[in-house]
Amino acid sequence: MINKIIYFPIEVKKREFDSRCYQALKLINEGFKVSICTKSSINHYRHKMKPGLVYFKSSGPRYHNLMKEFKKFGHQNILLDEEGLFFNDESLYSKRFSKKNFKYIDYIFTWGKRDFLAIKKMSKYSKIFNIGSPRIDLLTQKTNKRYFTESDKIKKKYGKFILLNTQLIFINHYTHQNQGSFIKNVGDKKKDYKYDKKQLFLAEQTVLIQKKIFSDYKDFLEVFSKECPNYKLIVRPHPAENHEIWKKIIKKYDNVIYIHDDRSASSWMLASQFSIASNCTTTIESFLLNKFSINYRPIKNLKVEFELPIICGLNIDNIKNLIEFVKKNYKKSNLKINYINKKNTKILNERFSNLNGYCSVKKLSEILVSNINFNSNNYSLNGKTINLNLFEKLKNVLRIIYLDIKLKVFKNKASLFSIQKVPGMTEKEIFERIVLFKRLLRIKINFSVNQEEPGMFIIKKN
């Protein structure tokens, strides 16, 4: 019997929720128990969680103490970097990995050959496995029907529109005071994640590009509004961006709409005539769904630009050409992707090890089953997963009330940012999403979802 629980914290709901529910379905079918939880809850309950496997989405300096504590309390730490797909310079990518964390990580999983080799160079650690990402599984398997179904609902509500996905977190991050805040932070020698001279130079180059893109986007919206008054454009800012700035920009235009919801970017891209982004993962997701997209590229700098958006989208380098493309193609619902070639297809296969229908979660399960001792008494799944006494339960209730007051009364900035990234989860929502994937994949299994404590949901096979 597999007497293991895997904890899956969610940091950005619209990016991770579907993949976590998909992983949960596959893993409980293999005999594991799964917890989908908020990032704050796993931090809060870390001393009371039943020992299991804790799934990390990166391994920067801020995770050091948490990884160390989990190991101390009998957990095993596993890692699949959410940004493993997106890097060009290995020295800059290495900032996502603190060298002192490697001794606390039990298993490292990668998207493909490129990030696998990069991590290998950082450490002599041997338990690194190239399995692919569940986010790719969702787009290339029958599960992608979920996005097509949702896109039909969006089309019914909004009709024809162009989608603009923004990704300007270096200069418009929710927590930044101004466009120079990021460089100031990473250049601070007192910080654990301080950049060296080369890394700082590359970061400065990225900031310059994003400033240009931001300026061009604002010009594009103005020109679009004037020259295409009968066309519609929807703007979906990155979850970590300052959305208030976008709201102020957009409210001037009658045919431009701001959107922030729980839906995946995939559903919105499928619903659109075509999408526009710049140096962004959404361009890759759109390509994998066989949907036309534009990679806006006003500055060419391969030192800091990511390779895959350049491959996966039609590259346009100025506002004039972008507007001309919009006018010419707005009414075409199924633009053909004709900008990919054999060389680029080979690059894609190196970046995604599960591009050809291989299931990353099946590989994950096989690796864990072959490496873990399931006979250990420390990993019994009997009883509750989070063991709080009455006093701790009372403290927990008071904590939730306090957090609610911070959010609703005092409009605390950190609380508002947390809600923007994870606006909430429910048992019903998780259950229904897993049922949907179960139906699409024709998996016959009975399961339950139970919120043991606020923010900590337990999924198990009945």
Helices and strands as residue ranges (DSSP letters): E 5-10, H 13-29, E 33-38, H 39-44, E 53-56, G 61-63, H 64-72, E 76-80, H 90-93, G 94-96, G 99-104, E 107-110, H 113-122, E 128-130, H 134-140, G 142-144, H 145-158, E 162-165, H 181-186, H 197-227, E 233-236, H 243-250, E 256-258, H 265-271, E 275-277, H 281-288, E 293-296, H 307-312, E 314-316, H 319-329, H 342-351, H 360-371, G 377-379, H 390-408, H 413-421, H 427-441, E 447-453, E 456-461
